[in-house]
Amino acid sequence: MVKLVEEYWGRLTVRGAVLGLTAALALVPAAPAFSSDVKEVGVPSELPGAGPFIFSSAEEARVKVEIIARGLSHAYGLALLPAGDALIVERGVALRLLRGATGSDPQLIAQPIANIPSYLDAPHLHPDDVLGIQAVALDPDFATNRQVFFTYNKPVGFDPAAQRITAATILARGELHGLRLTKLKDLLEGEVAVGTGGSRILFGQNDDLFVSVGALSIGDTNSAQRTDNIYGKVLRISRNGAIPTDNPFVDTAGARPEIWTYGHRDPLGLAMDPRSARIVASEHGPQGGDELNEILPGRNYGWPRFTFGTEYGGSSLPVNPVGNGTEAPMMFWSPSIAPNGITFYTGDILPEWKNNLFVTSARRGQINGTGALIRVVFNDNLQEVRQEVLLDPLHQRFKDVRQGPDGLLYAVTDEENSVVLRIGPEG
């Protein structure tokens, strides 16, 4: 089973093996430190019982959290179907169906969705290789066309110098019928490289489809700053795979025309503000440099030249975290929260949370077992007013959160024994 922990440049777990990597931080004067050189600390990632759990919130007095599914391994993403089922990604391994997710008796189907690429038995598989399925999203017209979009990392060859598999990140589409995807088609394919990582999918207004792709973890550490590849970028295409003519680099020689923004480290969350339709992305920095960015066409977000973060083993604060020609984040977190999937709440069941952004957090301050759901309140200009830490007593690595058709929130955790949680009012 593949487990990619929150800083895929910091430490990576695959089938129980833990290895250290590093991020080269420009403008951080201290010598680089591998996270494997840093003592791992934390509290047990154990749920405090079977639930349901009742929590207090600053603006929704009593909130109930139910465990609606167990038996998953390292869940990465989910998508709620209009009829109340849910698709759940076991990262790098399978796409699972949770039947009746919004009902009184959800059932996790043992048989995975057929025709999802899986490469667990690929030759020369290195513990750091992150292959297979990553993100999943439903076409806005899923009820009529049954189309499901997903990203996956496909092995292509072998790099003898790195002794690693080379792979490409791919966006694909298929039609879901029962427990099978049919009419599979690759819509977008990245360059072949060593160290491909995470990605997310977001449908915007009209025909827009955005895909965020993490920077390469080793080798080409400047991939995020170059426009000749998809890594360290947010991409924009149409749902049919066509490239919009108003993309910022569509007429730039040598550039990938799909690029919408660049200079990202590991953008593992995408969402659209329901009031303004502005796109925001959560992004892993190094230690103390996690960000929330507004995604604006053609902008450079600085990585790896500029960051608010420090080395994993400790270093001086960056002298200049935002350079000339780069975009400053809307928010940044220090200590780090390891942000993952994000969503704006638009329902009426939890009215005091309407238009709030929910950010899944895998851990806080480099301490394991401290994950949470972070609620961010914005004003009408999409500026932070306050934020609240929720569900941290559950001691889970939260990985994705989505709103269901019933107006409740659903979240998945990234654990050896992952769970699906349903979040709603107590009554």
MOLINQUI-V422200 format. One record per pair of residues at least 12 apart in sequence whose C-alpha atoms are under 7 Angstrom apart, sorted by the first residue. I is the first residue (numbers start at 0). J is the second residue. Records with the same first field share a line. If there is no record, write none. Layout:
I: J / J
This chain:
0: 13 / 14 / 92
1: 13 / 14 / 90 / 91
2: 73
5: 337 / 361
6: 283
8: 20 / 21 / 22 / 216
9: 21 / 33 / 34
10: 34 / 35
11: 127
13: 126
16: 126
18: 35
19: 33 / 34 / 35
20: 33 / 34
21: 33
24: 303 / 304
25: 303 / 304 / 305
26: 304 / 305 / 317 / 318
27: 309 / 314 / 315 / 316 / 317
28: 315
29: 314 / 315
31: 310
32: 310 / 311 / 312
33: 311 / 312
34: 311 / 312
37: 312
40: 366 / 367
41: 366 / 367 / 368
42: 367 / 368
43: 368
44: 368 / 394 / 395
45: 394
46: 393 / 394
47: 393
50: 65 / 66
51: 63 / 64 / 65 / 66
52: 64 / 65
58: 351
59: 351
61: 424 / 425
62: 422 / 423 / 424 / 425
63: 422 / 423 / 424 / 425
64: 420 / 421 / 422 / 423
65: 420 / 421 / 422
66: 418 / 419 / 420 / 421
67: 105 / 419 / 420 / 421
68: 107 / 418 / 419
69: 416 / 417 / 418 / 419
70: 416 / 417
71: 89 / 416 / 417 / 418
72: 89 / 414 / 415 / 416 / 417
73: 89 / 90 / 413 / 414 / 415 / 417
74: 87 / 88 / 89 / 90 / 411 / 412 / 413 / 417
75: 88 / 89 / 90 / 398 / 399 / 413
76: 88 / 134 / 135 / 398 / 399 / 411
77: 135 / 399
78: 135 / 136 / 137
79: 403
81: 142 / 404
83: 99 / 100 / 101 / 404
84: 97 / 98 / 99 / 100 / 101
85: 97 / 98 / 100
88: 134
90: 132 / 133
91: 117 / 129 / 130 / 131 / 132 / 133
92: 117 / 131 / 132
93: 111 / 115 / 132
94: 111 / 112 / 115
95: 108 / 111 / 112
96: 108
101: 405
112: 178 / 179 / 180
113: 178 / 179 / 180
114: 179 / 180
116: 131 / 132
117: 131
118: 130 / 131
123: 164
124: 164
125: 163
128: 194
129: 195 / 196
130: 151 / 152 / 153 / 154
131: 151 / 152 / 153
132: 150 / 151 / 152
133: 150 / 151 / 197 / 198
134: 149 / 150 / 198 / 199 / 200
135: 148 / 149 / 150 / 200
136: 148 / 149 / 200
145: 174 / 175
146: 172 / 173 / 174 / 175
147: 172 / 173 / 174 / 175
148: 171 / 172 / 173
149: 170 / 171 / 172
150: 168 / 169 / 170 / 171 / 198
151: 168 / 169 / 170
152: 166 / 167 / 168 / 169
153: 166 / 167 / 168
154: 166 / 167
163: 193
164: 193
165: 191 / 192 / 193
166: 191 / 192 / 193 / 195
167: 188 / 189 / 190 / 191 / 192 / 195
168: 188 / 189 / 195
169: 185 / 187 / 188 / 189
170: 185 / 186 / 187 / 188
171: 183 / 184 / 185 / 186
172: 184 / 185
186: 240
187: 240
189: 228 / 229
190: 228
193: 217 / 218
194: 215 / 216 / 217
195: 215 / 216
196: 213 / 215
197: 212 / 213 / 267
198: 210 / 211 / 212 / 213 / 267
199: 211 / 212 / 267 / 268 / 269
201: 269 / 270
203: 271
206: 237 / 238
207: 235 / 236 / 237 / 238
208: 235 / 236 / 237 / 238
209: 233 / 234 / 235 / 236
210: 233 / 234 / 235
211: 232 / 233 / 234 / 266
212: 229 / 230 / 231 / 232 / 233 / 266
213: 230 / 231 / 232 / 263 / 264 / 265 / 266
214: 230 / 231 / 263 / 264 / 265
215: 230
221: 303
223: 261 / 262 / 263 / 302
224: 261 / 262
226: 254 / 255
227: 253 / 254 / 255
228: 255
231: 261 / 262 / 263 / 264 / 265
232: 258 / 260 / 261 / 262 / 263
233: 258 / 259 / 260 / 261
234: 257 / 258 / 259 / 260
235: 257 / 258 / 259
236: 257
242: 256 / 257
246: 259
247: 259 / 296 / 297
259: 296 / 297
260: 294 / 295 / 296 / 297 / 298 / 299
261: 298 / 299 / 300
262: 299 / 300 / 301 / 302
263: 300 / 301 / 302
264: 282 / 283 / 284 / 302
265: 282 / 283
266: 280 / 281 / 282 / 283
267: 281 / 282 / 339 / 340
268: 280 / 281 / 339 / 340 / 341
269: 281 / 340 / 341
270: 341 / 342 / 343
272: 343
273: 354
278: 293 / 294
279: 291 / 292 / 293 / 294
280: 292 / 293 / 294
281: 338 / 339
282: 338
283: 337 / 338
284: 308
285: 308 / 309 / 310 / 311
286: 308 / 309 / 310 / 311 / 335
287: 307 / 308 / 309 / 332 / 333 / 334 / 335
288: 306 / 307 / 308 / 331 / 332 / 333 / 335
289: 331 / 332 / 335 / 336 / 337
290: 328 / 330 / 331 / 332
291: 328 / 329 / 330 / 331
292: 328 / 329
293: 329
298: 325 / 326
299: 324 / 325 / 326
300: 325 / 326 / 327
301: 325
305: 320 / 321 / 322
306: 320 / 321
307: 320
334: 363 / 364
335: 363 / 364
336: 360 / 361 / 362 / 363 / 364
337: 360 / 361 / 362 / 363
338: 358 / 359 / 360 / 361
339: 358 / 359 / 360 / 398 / 399
340: 358 / 359 / 398 / 399 / 400
341: 356 / 357 / 358 / 359 / 399 / 400
342: 356 / 357 / 358 / 400 / 401
343: 355 / 356 / 357
344: 356 / 402
346: 406
347: 406
348: 406 / 407
349: 423 / 424
355: 374 / 375 / 376 / 377
356: 374 / 375 / 376
357: 372 / 373 / 374 / 375
358: 372 / 373 / 374
359: 371 / 372 / 373 / 397 / 398 / 399 / 400
360: 372 / 373 / 396 / 397 / 398
361: 396 / 397 / 398
362: 396
368: 394 / 395 / 396
369: 391 / 394 / 395
370: 391 / 394 / 395 / 396 / 397
371: 388 / 389 / 390 / 391 / 395 / 397
372: 388 / 389 / 390 / 397
373: 386 / 387 / 388 / 389
374: 386 / 387 / 388
375: 387
395: 412
396: 412 / 413 / 414
397: 411 / 412 / 413
398: 411 / 412 / 413
399: 411
407: 421 / 422 / 423
408: 421 / 422 / 423
409: 421 / 422
